[in-house]
């Protein structure tokens, strides 16, 4: 009888040990499963965040390209109207335009279609916004900002009004003008070339005689992304032969426009 009792309690103890052992394995397996799940979720979230960040970067690049194209279209329109004078400013009255903007480096007391022209700055006269008044317009770049400065002719005071300056675009790394005559030849006809056929910047603005030959203007805008990509490196070669290698992406936009109201040179 005593043996049976011991045998019974022995079997019960063994069963309890097995149950405890089985329960212990279940906790370990659960812990491993939870750990793997957490790791998998962390990896998934990290990948998702990376994809979203990359999509956001690409979206901002597309926005920059779209903004650049809009600016290029505006400048293209403006250059097409170079030389277009408001009728009331050339109708023979005493308030007609008879001089250029005073106090500027191009001032020579003579109004010209092109008042000043060099490879990174252009000044011209026209009724570029079709408001019935003639304006002198300067397109230039300061650091990474593309500027438009406008003087409007006042028939009442017979002078050019004070300039109004506005920023047309940000992150513009290069603003390059090229000038051509009626035959498609560059003005000036002898440009300085560097290695690989690159065109070096003009050492001086166009003379009065050279400006009178210009009937076409080529404009190159090189815009830089407003953020630096830490995961990629971009190498960019500029028209003058200089280059850069960093995380900023550059967008090239170009147009070549003939002035409808310019003399044939």
trRosetta pair geometry for C-beta under 8 A, 3 or more apart (Angstrom, degrees):
i j d omega theta_ij theta_ji phi_ij phi_ji
1 4 5.7 -52 -154 32 32 112
1 5 6.7 33 149 -19 63 102
2 5 5.7 -52 -153 33 35 112
2 6 6.5 31 152 -15 67 104
3 6 5.7 -56 -148 39 33 107
3 7 5.9 33 153 -20 67 108
4 7 5.5 -55 -144 38 30 113
4 8 6.1 33 154 -23 65 105
5 8 5.7 -54 -149 34 30 111
5 9 6.3 19 157 -9 66 106
6 9 6.0 -58 -144 44 31 103
6 10 5.8 36 154 -26 66 109
7 10 5.5 -52 -142 35 28 115
7 11 6.4 27 158 -18 63 103
8 11 6.0 -56 -152 35 28 106
8 12 6.4 26 151 -18 63 108
9 12 5.4 -54 -146 38 36 114
9 13 6.2 40 154 -23 67 102
10 13 5.8 -53 -150 33 30 111
10 14 6.5 31 151 -19 64 104
11 14 5.6 -53 -150 35 34 113
11 15 6.4 35 152 -20 66 103
12 15 5.7 -51 -149 35 33 111
12 16 6.4 34 152 -19 65 104
13 16 5.7 -54 -150 36 33 112
13 17 6.4 35 151 -21 65 104
14 17 5.6 -54 -151 35 32 113
14 18 6.4 31 152 -18 65 104
15 18 5.7 -54 -149 36 33 110
15 19 6.3 33 153 -19 66 105
16 19 5.7 -53 -146 37 32 111
16 20 6.2 33 154 -20 65 105
17 20 5.7 -54 -147 36 30 111
17 21 6.2 31 154 -19 65 107
18 21 5.6 -54 -146 37 31 112
18 22 6.2 31 155 -18 66 105
19 22 5.7 -53 -146 38 30 110
19 23 6.2 31 154 -19 64 106
20 23 5.7 -55 -148 37 30 111
20 24 6.3 35 152 -23 64 105
21 24 5.6 -53 -150 33 31 114
21 25 6.7 32 153 -17 64 103
22 25 5.8 -53 -152 35 33 111
22 26 6.6 36 151 -22 64 105
23 26 5.6 -53 -152 32 35 115
23 27 6.8 35 152 -19 65 102
24 27 5.9 -54 -153 32 34 110
24 28 6.6 31 153 -15 65 106
25 28 5.7 -56 -149 38 34 112
25 29 6.1 32 155 -18 68 108
26 29 5.8 -55 -145 39 30 110
26 30 6.2 33 155 -22 64 107
27 30 5.6 -54 -146 36 29 113
27 31 6.3 32 153 -21 63 105
28 31 5.7 -53 -149 34 30 112
28 32 6.4 29 153 -17 65 105
29 32 5.7 -53 -147 37 32 111
29 33 6.2 33 154 -20 65 107
30 33 5.7 -55 -147 37 30 112
30 34 6.3 30 155 -19 65 107
31 34 5.8 -56 -148 37 29 110
31 35 6.3 30 154 -20 64 106
32 35 5.7 -55 -149 36 30 112
32 36 6.3 28 155 -16 65 107
33 36 5.8 -56 -147 38 30 109
33 37 6.3 32 153 -21 64 107
34 37 5.6 -54 -148 36 31 114
34 38 6.3 31 155 -19 66 104
35 38 5.8 -55 -149 35 30 109
35 39 6.4 28 154 -17 65 106
36 39 5.7 -54 -146 38 32 111
36 40 6.1 32 155 -19 66 108
37 40 5.7 -56 -146 38 29 111
37 41 6.2 29 155 -19 65 107
38 41 5.7 -55 -147 37 30 111
38 42 6.3 32 153 -21 64 105
39 42 5.7 -55 -149 35 31 112
39 43 6.4 30 154 -18 65 105
40 43 5.8 -54 -148 36 31 110
40 44 6.2 32 153 -20 65 108
41 44 5.6 -54 -146 37 32 113
41 45 6.2 31 156 -18 66 105
42 45 5.9 -54 -146 37 29 109
42 46 6.2 30 154 -20 64 108
43 46 5.7 -57 -148 37 29 112
43 47 6.3 28 155 -17 65 107
44 47 5.9 -56 -147 38 28 109
44 48 6.2 29 154 -19 64 109
45 48 5.6 -56 -146 38 30 113
45 49 6.2 31 155 -20 66 105
46 49 5.8 -53 -147 36 29 110
46 50 6.4 32 152 -20 62 106
47 50 5.6 -55 -151 35 31 114
47 51 6.4 31 153 -18 65 105
48 51 5.7 -54 -148 36 31 110
48 52 6.3 28 154 -16 65 107
49 52 5.7 -56 -145 39 31 110
49 53 6.2 32 155 -19 66 106
50 53 5.8 -55 -145 37 29 110
50 54 6.3 27 156 -16 64 107
51 54 5.8 -57 -147 39 29 110
51 55 6.2 30 153 -19 64 107
52 55 5.6 -53 -145 37 31 112
52 56 6.3 34 153 -21 64 104
53 56 5.6 -52 -148 35 32 112
53 57 6.4 33 152 -19 64 103
54 57 5.6 -51 -148 35 33 112
54 58 6.4 31 154 -16 65 105
55 58 5.8 -54 -146 39 32 110
55 59 6.2 36 152 -22 64 106
56 59 5.6 -54 -148 35 31 114
56 60 6.5 30 154 -18 64 104
57 60 5.8 -55 -150 36 31 109
57 61 6.5 34 150 -21 64 104
57 227 7.1 -114 -127 81 91 138
57 229 6.6 85 -162 -101 145 101
58 61 5.5 -50 -150 33 35 115
58 62 6.5 37 151 -19 65 102
59 62 5.7 -51 -151 34 34 111
59 63 6.5 36 150 -20 65 103
60 63 5.4 -49 -148 35 36 115
60 64 6.4 40 151 -22 65 101
60 225 7.3 85 119 -155 106 103
60 226 7.3 -102 166 47 124 100
60 227 6.8 39 112 14 153 126
61 64 5.6 -52 -150 33 33 112
61 65 6.5 33 151 -18 65 103
61 225 6.2 -33 -101 -107 81 119
61 249 6.4 -1 -120 76 119 145
61 251 7.9 152 -168 -61 84 124
62 65 5.7 -52 -150 35 34 112
62 66 6.3 33 152 -19 66 106
63 66 5.7 -55 -147 38 32 111
63 67 6.2 31 155 -18 66 106
64 67 5.8 -54 -146 38 30 110
64 68 6.2 33 154 -21 63 108
64 171 7.2 -50 -142 84 120 144
64 223 6.2 -179 167 130 107 134
64 225 6.0 -126 -24 -112 173 64
64 226 7.0 -174 -91 -6 127 93
64 251 6.3 165 122 -4 107 148
65 68 5.6 -57 -150 36 30 113
65 69 6.4 30 154 -21 65 104
65 251 5.4 -158 -97 -140 78 154
66 69 5.8 -52 -149 33 31 111
66 70 6.7 33 152 -19 63 103
67 70 5.7 -53 -153 33 34 113
67 71 6.6 32 152 -16 66 105
67 169 6.8 142 144 -127 106 104
68 71 5.8 -55 -150 37 34 110
68 72 6.2 34 153 -20 67 107
68 169 7.0 78 -104 -145 60 148
68 221 6.2 -180 -163 111 104 134
68 223 4.8 -117 -95 -10 132 153
68 251 5.7 -179 11 105 170 134
68 253 5.1 180 149 -25 115 149
69 72 5.5 -53 -145 37 33 114
69 73 6.4 37 154 -21 65 103
69 253 6.4 -158 -86 -126 56 140
70 73 5.8 -52 -150 33 31 112
70 74 6.6 31 151 -20 63 104
71 74 5.6 -54 -151 34 34 112
71 75 6.4 28 154 -14 67 106
71 146 7.0 83 -173 82 144 153
71 168 5.6 113 -136 151 113 109
71 169 4.7 -5 -94 -56 160 133
71 221 7.0 129 100 -119 118 172
72 75 5.9 -57 -146 41 31 107
72 76 6.1 37 153 -24 65 108
72 219 7.2 171 -141 102 84 123
72 221 5.9 -131 -83 17 100 138
72 253 4.7 -116 -67 148 146 132
72 254 7.9 -48 -142 -19 136 4
72 255 5.7 139 176 -15 107 126
73 76 5.5 -53 -144 36 30 116
73 77 6.4 34 155 -20 63 103
74 77 5.8 -54 -154 33 31 112
74 78 6.5 30 150 -19 64 106
74 168 7.3 -159 85 -155 142 126
75 78 5.5 -51 -147 35 36 114
75 79 6.2 31 157 -16 68 106
75 139 6.7 82 -130 -123 113 151
75 168 7.9 80 -60 169 103 162
75 219 5.9 -143 126 141 132 173
75 221 8.0 135 32 -48 155 128
75 255 7.6 150 90 51 99 133
76 79 6.0 -56 -145 38 28 106
76 80 6.4 34 154 -26 62 106
76 219 7.3 -140 -78 38 71 135
76 255 4.7 -52 -91 128 117 161
76 257 5.2 166 -152 -67 74 140
77 80 5.7 -55 -152 29 30 115
77 81 6.9 13 156 -8 62 109
77 128 7.8 111 121 -173 84 89
78 81 6.2 -73 -160 41 31 102
78 82 7.6 58 144 -54 63 79
78 126 7.6 149 -172 67 68 132
78 128 4.7 25 -137 -161 81 129
78 137 6.5 -116 -174 120 128 165
78 139 7.7 135 102 -59 147 130
79 82 5.7 -11 -160 -26 47 113
79 122 7.9 5 -101 130 105 156
79 124 7.6 102 -119 28 61 161
79 217 5.1 -114 -165 60 137 131
79 219 7.0 -163 -31 -32 158 130
79 257 4.5 108 98 83 119 140
79 259 6.6 -97 159 -80 68 84
80 257 5.2 -95 -69 -180 77 124
80 258 7.3 40 -123 77 73 47
80 259 6.4 167 -153 -116 28 45
80 260 5.8 36 172 -12 80 100
81 84 4.5 -58 -174 18 82 132
81 126 4.7 143 128 155 88 147
81 127 7.0 -93 163 73 128 57
81 128 5.1 147 85 -116 131 62
81 130 7.9 -107 -129 -55 158 85
81 259 7.4 -58 63 -144 7 81
81 260 6.9 -11 -97 36 41 106
81 261 6.8 25 -162 12 45 121
82 113 5.6 85 157 176 94 100
82 114 7.1 24 -178 -68 134 76
82 124 4.5 -50 -129 173 107 149
82 125 7.6 85 -155 63 69 41
82 126 5.2 -125 -123 -41 29 138
82 128 7.9 14 -76 -88 49 102
82 217 7.7 79 -4 -5 152 135
82 259 4.2 -64 60 -120 100 130
82 261 6.9 -163 90 59 47 95
82 262 6.2 17 96 -61 99 107
83 113 4.1 -4 -85 -127 88 123
83 124 7.7 -59 -38 -178 59 114
83 125 7.5 70 -87 82 32 75
83 126 5.9 0 27 -89 24 106
83 259 5.5 89 14 162 119 131
83 260 7.9 -160 66 73 111 55
83 261 3.7 -168 97 102 103 97
83 262 4.7 167 -14 -77 157 59
83 263 7.7 -164 -140 -13 152 64
84 126 4.5 55 50 -156 76 103
84 127 5.4 -87 114 40 96 83
84 128 7.5 129 60 -76 111 48
84 260 7.2 24 -61 74 112 99
84 261 4.3 149 -68 -2 69 160
85 89 5.4 -123 175 78 103 112
85 90 4.8 66 118 -19 143 132
85 97 7.4 -132 -144 26 123 133
85 125 7.4 19 -92 132 83 105
85 126 7.0 -99 -70 -130 42 49
85 127 6.5 86 -169 -18 18 100
85 134 5.3 -9 -147 -94 69 128
85 261 7.8 -173 -2 159 66 149
86 89 4.5 76 69 4 91 111
86 90 7.5 148 79 4 51 89
86 127 4.4 112 -61 -72 80 133
86 132 5.3 86 -143 179 124 38
86 133 5.4 -23 -48 -117 161 11
86 134 4.6 -128 9 -44 101 79
86 153 7.7 -157 32 56 127 125
87 90 6.6 -87 -151 51 32 86
87 91 6.0 51 159 -60 73 107
87 132 7.9 -45 35 -144 84 74
88 91 5.8 -33 -132 -3 33 125
88 93 7.6 -16 -174 25 68 132
88 132 6.8 36 15 177 122 90
88 155 6.7 -41 136 -79 115 150
89 95 7.8 -83 -121 119 56 81
89 96 5.7 109 177 -141 48 63
89 97 5.0 26 176 -15 109 102
89 133 7.4 94 -46 -150 127 46
89 134 4.5 -58 19 -8 172 127
89 153 5.8 70 -118 92 135 152
89 155 7.2 -126 -94 -80 76 104
90 96 5.8 90 -101 -143 33 116
90 97 7.2 -31 -70 31 75 95
91 96 6.8 -163 42 -84 54 110
92 96 6.7 32 -63 -43 5 142
93 96 5.7 141 64 -36 65 87
94 158 7.6 -50 134 -93 79 140
95 155 4.1 67 153 -161 138 82
95 156 7.6 23 -136 -54 140 18
95 158 5.3 -125 -134 -88 72 95
97 111 5.2 43 141 -43 116 165
97 125 7.8 154 161 -176 165 149
97 134 6.0 -64 -43 73 143 151
97 153 5.4 -62 -85 -128 108 152
98 111 7.2 -151 -176 -6 8 116
98 158 7.8 2 27 -175 104 107
99 102 7.3 12 141 -57 126 91
99 109 5.2 -47 -136 -158 98 59
99 110 7.2 -50 -133 -72 49 18
99 111 6.3 98 124 -42 10 89
100 104 7.8 -90 131 48 109 118
100 106 7.1 -85 139 113 150 94
100 107 5.9 -170 90 -126 110 60
100 108 6.7 40 31 46 134 62
100 109 6.6 -145 27 -114 86 8
100 110 6.2 6 -19 75 110 32
100 111 4.9 156 -72 -90 76 56
100 112 7.0 -11 -80 12 131 75
100 115 5.7 138 -149 -123 139 123
100 125 7.8 -120 -122 -55 89 134
100 136 7.0 101 -160 -97 80 147
100 160 7.8 3 166 -34 37 141
101 104 5.3 38 103 1 108 130
101 106 7.8 51 61 73 97 97
101 107 6.4 -101 91 -90 61 95
101 115 7.4 38 25 -159 100 163
101 136 5.2 -133 -35 70 120 166
101 151 5.1 117 -96 40 126 169
101 160 4.8 -58 -104 51 76 168
101 163 8.0 51 -148 -69 143 103
102 107 5.5 71 -135 -130 38 142
102 159 7.9 -42 5 -156 118 103
102 160 7.3 175 10 37 77 115
103 107 6.3 98 23 -42 21 153
104 107 4.9 129 56 -36 70 96
104 115 7.9 37 97 149 140 131
104 116 7.7 -107 139 -35 123 142
104 123 7.8 149 149 -133 151 169
105 116 7.1 75 84 -110 93 144
106 115 4.7 100 131 152 146 91
106 116 3.8 -108 -75 -63 145 111
106 123 6.0 -166 18 64 162 148
106 205 7.7 -97 -94 128 100 166
108 208 7.6 -64 50 -80 169 128
111 115 7.7 -51 -151 -86 50 102
111 125 6.0 -4 -172 -6 102 169
112 115 5.3 148 61 -85 98 53
112 125 7.1 140 84 13 40 117
112 208 7.1 -138 -91 -139 155 86
112 211 6.3 46 159 121 143 139
112 212 7.7 -93 -153 -74 118 79
113 124 6.1 -6 159 -152 59 93
113 125 6.2 -117 -132 50 33 87
113 126 7.6 41 -148 -59 76 92
113 211 7.6 174 69 154 84 103
113 259 7.3 104 171 158 135 164
113 261 7.8 -173 -126 104 128 91
113 262 5.9 124 167 -113 165 86
113 263 7.8 -165 -10 6 151 88
114 117 5.1 -6 177 -38 127 122
114 122 7.4 -65 -142 -162 97 86
114 123 7.2 104 -169 81 57 61
114 124 5.4 -33 -104 -101 53 86
114 206 7.3 0 129 76 137 135
114 211 4.1 -148 81 -166 122 113
114 212 8.0 -146 41 -63 109 38
114 214 6.0 38 -23 56 155 135
115 123 4.2 -61 68 111 104 109
115 124 6.4 -174 9 -93 84 26
115 125 6.5 85 -35 -28 109 94
115 136 6.4 23 -14 -149 152 113
116 121 6.7 -23 122 120 111 105
116 122 7.2 170 92 -154 72 28
116 123 3.9 40 42 32 96 117
116 138 7.6 11 56 -117 121 96
116 205 5.9 -42 -165 -160 78 150
117 121 7.7 -171 -138 95 27 65
117 122 5.6 22 -114 -120 72 74
117 123 7.4 -126 -59 36 56 67
117 177 6.8 -116 -163 114 87 146
117 179 6.2 61 162 -65 139 145
117 205 6.0 127 72 -167 46 93
117 206 4.4 -4 76 23 105 122
117 210 7.9 -135 71 108 124 104
117 211 5.6 149 17 -105 128 99
117 214 6.9 173 -110 -28 178 165
118 121 5.2 22 55 50 96 88
118 122 7.8 -151 40 -71 52 54
118 177 7.3 104 97 56 34 120
118 202 5.4 -144 -156 70 80 130
118 204 7.5 -117 -111 142 112 26
118 205 4.2 -75 -64 -101 101 77
118 206 7.0 -161 -76 -7 53 74
119 176 5.8 -15 170 -148 91 70
119 177 5.5 -166 -150 55 37 74
119 178 7.3 23 -127 -76 85 55
119 201 5.1 -149 54 -145 147 74
119 202 4.7 157 -21 8 107 100
120 140 7.3 67 136 -140 77 69
120 141 6.3 -75 175 30 103 112
120 174 7.9 -97 -115 -167 107 64
120 175 5.2 97 -153 84 76 88
120 176 6.4 -30 -90 -96 70 46
120 177 7.0 -169 -72 11 18 90
120 201 7.3 -16 -22 -137 108 119
121 138 7.2 -7 -172 -170 97 90
121 139 6.9 172 -152 87 50 61
121 140 4.5 15 -120 -103 97 93
121 141 7.7 -128 -80 16 78 73
121 175 7.7 69 -68 107 48 124
121 177 7.5 -94 47 7 20 131
122 138 7.4 167 90 -151 47 48
122 139 4.9 3 57 51 92 104
122 140 7.8 -171 31 -64 52 67
122 177 5.3 123 -54 -77 117 160
122 217 7.1 60 -121 -150 155 147
123 136 6.6 14 -179 176 96 95
123 137 7.0 176 -148 88 53 45
123 138 4.6 -12 -101 -101 90 78
123 139 7.7 -168 -75 21 44 63
124 136 7.4 -176 96 -150 29 59
124 137 5.8 -16 62 58 74 91
125 134 6.1 25 178 174 100 108
125 135 7.0 -176 -146 93 61 40
125 136 5.0 -31 -94 -97 83 68
125 137 7.4 155 -97 13 30 75
126 134 6.9 -115 166 -146 11 78
126 135 6.9 -21 72 58 48 76
126 137 7.2 -39 41 8 86 119
126 261 7.2 134 -121 58 115 137
127 130 6.0 86 136 -90 101 33
127 131 6.8 -150 -169 42 97 60
127 132 6.8 52 -148 -70 138 5
127 133 6.4 143 -121 77 97 32
127 134 5.3 -69 -66 -95 78 53
127 135 6.8 106 -113 10 37 82
128 135 5.9 -75 21 57 98 119
128 137 5.7 6 0 -33 153 149
129 135 7.0 42 11 2 100 143
133 152 5.3 28 137 -165 133 108
133 153 6.1 -171 -177 55 89 81
134 152 7.5 140 85 -154 44 60
134 153 4.7 15 69 14 92 131
135 150 5.1 -18 -173 -163 130 100
135 151 6.5 149 -162 76 71 47
135 152 5.1 -35 -101 -98 85 65
135 153 7.1 -139 -83 -4 35 80
136 150 7.2 150 77 -155 53 49
136 151 4.4 -2 53 55 103 103
136 153 7.8 97 -17 -49 87 86
136 160 6.4 -15 14 -133 125 140
137 148 6.6 -21 -165 -166 97 92
137 149 7.4 148 -158 79 46 51
137 150 5.5 -9 -105 -103 72 78
138 147 7.6 -3 107 111 93 99
138 148 7.2 152 78 -157 57 43
138 149 4.2 -8 56 58 110 100
138 150 7.7 -153 24 -67 72 38
139 146 7.6 -6 -169 -176 84 93
139 147 7.5 163 -152 87 40 58
139 148 6.0 -10 -101 -104 67 73
139 175 7.4 -157 143 -180 97 140
140 146 7.9 167 93 -156 32 54
140 147 5.3 -19 70 63 78 103
140 149 7.2 -5 25 5 110 109
140 175 7.3 150 -158 89 29 157
141 144 7.9 -22 -174 -142 104 14
141 145 6.9 158 -157 83 63 47
141 146 5.5 -31 -102 -103 82 59
141 147 6.8 167 -98 15 26 83
141 172 5.8 -122 -125 102 121 119
141 174 8.0 -136 -10 -165 177 17
141 175 4.3 170 -32 6 131 134
142 145 5.2 -17 67 64 83 100
142 147 5.9 35 4 -19 104 127
144 170 6.3 39 125 -175 100 63
144 171 5.2 1 169 -104 122 28
144 172 5.9 144 -176 46 58 52
144 173 6.4 -12 -121 -80 88 56
144 224 6.9 -72 -139 42 123 120
145 167 5.0 -58 -169 -135 115 114
145 169 7.4 163 -156 86 50 49
145 170 6.0 -23 -104 -111 69 58
145 172 6.9 54 -165 34 7 103
146 167 6.9 104 71 -166 54 66
146 168 4.6 -59 104 63 103 100
146 169 4.3 18 38 51 122 91
146 170 7.8 -122 16 -59 82 19
146 172 4.3 53 -45 10 104 159
146 175 6.3 135 -113 -77 100 132
146 221 7.6 -9 -85 -131 149 116
147 165 5.9 -14 -168 -166 115 101
147 166 7.1 150 -153 80 67 37
147 167 5.9 -46 -98 -103 66 54
147 168 6.8 157 -120 4 12 89
148 165 7.3 158 84 -151 45 53
148 166 5.5 -16 62 63 92 86
148 168 5.1 75 -15 -45 109 115
149 163 5.0 3 -178 -174 104 124
149 164 7.1 161 -155 78 56 40
149 165 4.6 -17 -102 -99 84 82
149 166 8.0 166 -84 20 42 58
150 163 6.7 141 70 -154 36 69
150 164 5.1 -22 61 59 91 92
150 165 7.8 172 18 -81 66 37
150 166 7.9 1 4 11 106 100
151 160 4.2 21 163 176 125 120
151 161 6.1 171 -164 63 69 64
151 162 7.6 -127 -121 130 83 13
151 163 5.2 -48 -73 -92 82 72
151 164 7.9 158 -80 15 37 72
152 160 7.1 145 72 -157 28 69
152 161 4.8 -1 60 32 81 121
152 164 7.9 14 -12 8 101 115
153 160 5.9 -46 -96 -102 55 66
153 161 7.6 -148 -83 -3 6 85
154 157 4.6 17 108 41 130 92
154 158 6.9 -81 92 -26 79 16
154 159 5.9 -2 50 62 109 60
154 160 7.1 148 7 -126 86 14
154 161 5.2 103 -40 -54 112 91
155 158 6.9 21 -158 -77 31 60
167 170 7.0 37 160 -65 126 74
169 172 5.3 84 100 -45 110 118
169 221 7.9 31 75 -160 160 138
169 223 7.2 -75 155 -107 133 118
170 226 6.9 37 116 -91 118 117
171 223 5.5 61 113 -168 93 83
171 224 4.7 -126 -179 65 95 76
171 225 7.0 -73 -178 127 148 5
171 226 5.2 -102 -66 -76 147 79
172 175 6.1 38 151 -56 124 96
172 221 6.2 -62 -140 -160 106 96
172 222 7.3 108 -167 73 62 51
172 223 5.6 -43 -103 -102 56 71
172 224 7.7 176 -100 12 8 81
173 222 5.0 -62 68 105 95 98
173 223 6.7 136 9 -134 86 17
173 224 4.5 79 -38 -31 121 112
173 250 6.6 -71 38 -119 142 110
174 220 6.8 -19 117 114 111 99
174 221 7.2 157 85 -158 71 32
174 222 3.8 31 42 37 105 116
174 238 6.1 159 -72 -141 154 118
174 239 7.5 148 169 17 154 103
175 219 7.9 -26 -165 -162 73 89
175 220 7.7 154 -158 83 29 64
175 221 6.4 2 -107 -109 64 68
176 219 7.3 142 81 -160 58 43
176 220 4.1 -10 62 57 108 107
176 221 8.0 -161 28 -67 76 30
176 222 7.7 41 -2 -8 110 101
176 239 6.0 70 -123 36 170 148
177 217 6.1 -32 -157 -166 100 102
177 218 7.0 138 -162 76 47 58
177 219 6.0 -15 -103 -101 67 66
177 220 7.9 -156 -68 23 26 75
178 186 6.7 -61 -177 -129 99 101
178 199 7.6 40 -101 110 118 167
178 217 7.3 143 74 -163 50 51
178 218 4.0 -9 58 57 103 111
178 220 7.6 49 -8 -10 103 105
179 186 6.9 90 77 -164 61 63
179 187 4.3 -65 111 64 107 99
179 206 6.6 -10 37 -67 166 146
179 210 7.7 85 108 156 147 101
179 214 4.6 -52 -169 -115 114 120
179 216 7.4 142 -161 84 46 60
179 217 6.0 -17 -104 -108 65 69
179 218 7.7 -136 -60 23 25 78
180 184 5.6 -14 -175 -145 127 34
180 185 6.5 146 -153 71 75 33
180 186 6.0 -50 -98 -101 69 39
180 187 6.3 172 -102 2 14 93
180 214 6.9 88 59 -139 34 70
180 215 7.0 -63 97 59 75 71
180 216 4.1 -20 64 68 109 108
180 217 7.5 -163 22 -73 82 26
180 218 7.0 65 -15 -18 113 99
180 256 7.8 25 11 -162 138 115
181 184 7.3 -53 68 16 65 17
181 185 5.1 -5 37 57 107 89
181 187 5.5 109 -44 -52 86 114
181 213 4.5 -40 -103 162 108 100
181 214 6.7 -83 -88 -96 55 32
181 215 6.3 61 -163 15 36 96
181 216 7.8 -43 33 26 6 91
181 265 4.9 175 -157 151 88 159
182 213 7.8 -111 -6 -175 81 71
182 215 5.0 52 -76 17 68 148
182 264 5.0 44 -90 -180 147 76
182 265 4.5 -171 -22 46 105 122
184 216 7.6 6 -106 34 53 148
185 189 5.6 -4 159 -113 122 91
186 189 6.1 133 77 -119 74 35
186 191 5.6 -36 122 -28 151 122
187 206 6.5 38 138 -121 103 131
187 210 5.2 150 177 -173 108 94
187 213 5.2 168 -108 91 142 118
187 214 5.4 -128 56 -79 154 83
188 191 6.6 150 75 -68 82 66
188 202 7.7 122 14 -122 106 114
188 206 7.0 179 -46 -115 83 83
188 210 5.7 -48 -82 -128 77 140
191 199 5.6 -14 149 -146 136 103
191 200 7.4 166 165 48 86 73
191 202 7.7 -70 -131 -86 87 79
192 199 7.4 108 78 -164 57 58
192 200 4.1 -43 99 52 107 121
192 203 7.5 62 -6 -24 141 104
193 197 6.2 -37 -164 -144 121 37
193 198 6.7 136 -164 73 67 45
193 199 6.2 -42 -106 -102 66 50
193 200 6.7 -166 -102 -3 12 92
194 197 8.0 -5 70 79 59 11
194 198 4.3 -26 60 72 104 102
194 199 7.5 -133 13 -51 87 3
194 200 5.2 109 -37 -59 101 98
194 240 6.9 71 8 -179 144 55
194 241 4.5 -73 98 -36 148 148
195 198 6.5 15 68 21 49 107
195 241 6.1 94 54 -129 82 137
196 241 6.7 140 50 -111 113 98
198 239 6.1 149 -153 167 88 46
198 240 5.8 90 163 -170 121 18
198 241 3.8 161 77 -57 169 90
199 239 5.8 -19 49 160 90 103
199 240 6.9 -66 84 -96 55 56
200 240 5.8 73 -123 -143 45 88
200 241 7.5 -19 -86 5 74 117
201 240 5.8 -8 -34 -105 84 133
202 205 7.1 93 120 -92 136 27
202 206 7.8 -42 -167 -52 161 67
206 210 4.0 -130 -169 96 98 122
206 211 4.9 128 115 -60 124 78
206 214 7.3 18 179 -38 171 129
207 210 4.7 94 50 9 75 103
207 211 7.0 -136 94 -7 38 87
208 211 5.8 -54 -148 34 30 112
208 212 6.7 31 154 -21 62 105
209 212 5.8 -56 -154 31 32 112
209 213 7.1 33 150 -22 62 103
210 213 5.7 -55 -160 27 39 114
210 214 7.2 47 147 -35 66 97
211 214 5.8 -43 -158 10 41 117
212 263 7.1 -10 -172 62 80 128
212 265 6.8 143 136 -128 63 65
213 265 4.5 69 -152 -156 49 112
214 217 6.8 44 175 -68 120 84
214 259 8.0 64 126 7 85 129
214 262 7.2 -80 104 -167 67 152
214 265 6.9 160 29 -97 15 123
215 258 5.9 8 144 -148 86 87
215 259 6.1 -127 -163 41 54 93
215 262 4.9 176 -125 100 70 134
215 263 7.5 -109 -90 84 102 47
215 264 6.4 11 -85 -140 147 37
215 265 5.1 -99 -34 -30 110 123
216 256 6.1 23 174 175 113 93
216 257 6.8 169 -152 87 70 35
216 258 4.8 -36 -95 -93 86 70
216 259 7.4 -152 -86 1 35 75
217 256 7.3 -173 94 -149 37 56
217 257 5.8 -16 61 61 82 85
217 259 7.3 56 -1 -39 102 97
218 254 6.8 5 -178 -172 94 101
218 255 7.2 -177 -149 95 57 40
218 256 4.2 -19 -100 -102 83 88
218 257 7.9 153 -90 16 36 62
219 254 6.7 173 89 -148 54 56
219 255 5.4 -2 54 57 96 83
219 256 7.6 178 17 -83 63 41
219 257 7.3 3 1 9 107 107
220 239 6.7 87 92 -33 166 144
220 252 6.9 -26 -164 -160 95 89
220 253 7.4 149 -158 81 48 49
220 254 4.7 -10 -104 -102 71 96
221 252 7.5 147 82 -157 55 41
221 253 4.5 -12 61 63 102 100
221 254 7.3 -170 24 -74 66 48
222 236 7.9 123 -170 177 132 139
222 238 7.0 -77 -27 -120 173 92
222 250 5.4 -4 -177 -172 97 117
222 251 7.2 158 -156 74 49 45
222 252 5.6 -14 -104 -100 78 66
222 253 7.8 -178 -79 25 33 69
223 250 6.8 149 77 -156 43 61
223 251 4.6 -16 60 56 98 99
223 253 7.0 26 -4 4 107 112
224 248 4.9 4 -167 168 105 130
224 249 7.5 143 -155 78 55 41
224 250 5.7 -31 -97 -99 63 73
224 251 8.0 -166 -73 17 19 77
225 228 7.6 145 91 -80 108 35
225 229 7.4 31 85 -27 154 95
225 248 5.3 -171 48 -157 90 73
225 249 4.6 51 -20 49 127 83
225 250 7.7 -107 -11 -68 78 32
225 251 7.8 100 -56 -18 73 100
227 248 7.9 166 91 -110 34 74
228 246 6.7 -59 -138 150 112 105
228 247 3.8 78 -179 88 85 117
228 248 5.5 -51 -106 -62 74 74
229 232 4.7 -8 121 46 131 92
229 234 7.6 77 45 -18 123 108
229 247 4.4 -157 60 -177 60 97
229 248 7.5 158 13 -80 82 24
229 249 6.8 44 -6 -29 126 100
230 247 6.0 7 -76 -131 31 158
231 247 8.0 94 36 -135 39 116
232 247 6.5 116 77 -135 61 77
233 245 6.1 26 173 176 109 87
233 246 6.8 -102 -144 179 77 9
233 247 6.2 -60 -102 -81 52 59
234 245 7.2 -169 89 -143 40 51
234 246 6.8 -23 54 71 79 47
234 247 6.9 91 12 -145 91 19
234 248 6.6 -102 51 81 125 42
234 249 5.2 138 -45 -99 166 60
234 250 6.9 175 134 7 139 82
235 243 6.6 11 -176 178 84 118
235 244 7.5 179 -147 91 47 44
235 245 4.7 -7 -101 -102 77 91
236 243 6.2 172 89 -153 50 72
236 244 5.3 -4 55 56 97 86
236 245 7.7 -179 19 -77 65 46
236 250 4.7 63 -108 16 150 141
237 241 7.4 -26 -171 -146 94 28
237 242 7.8 160 -154 90 54 35
237 243 4.6 -27 -100 -97 61 104
238 241 7.1 -32 76 40 76 20
238 242 4.9 -4 44 66 119 82
238 243 6.6 -166 6 -83 78 45
238 244 7.7 48 -28 -2 106 94
244 248 7.9 -10 122 59 131 109
258 262 7.7 -125 175 36 70 121
259 262 3.7 72 90 -17 122 117
262 265 7.5 21 141 -47 109 87
